[in-house]
Amino acid sequence: MMISISWDQPATLIDLDGKTPVIGSILECVKHFSLFKPFAKEQARILLTRPVFREGRRTRTWILNPDEIQRLVERLEAEIKAAQ
């Protein structure tokens, strides 16, 4: 399932190693995530400013996990490819 989030929604990309977070839009966070090496991707999370509904959960959540961020990377790549 693709998470429906507007690219301009404010968000923060954080990692579990304590590096400086990326504060910006979902689009900026996803672009930064796409450049990470596999180990860094495993440690990354995106903190949302508005929670989203996710399949299999009864409540909305504020944090996106690496697999969900990767799906957003794939969505971005598909949108770029479709625009060409």
Secondary structure, 3 states (H helix, E strand, C coil): CCCCCCCCCEEEEEECCCCCCEEEEHHHHHHHHHHCCHHHHHHEEEEEEEEECCCCCCCCEEEECHHHHHHHHHHHHHHHHHHC
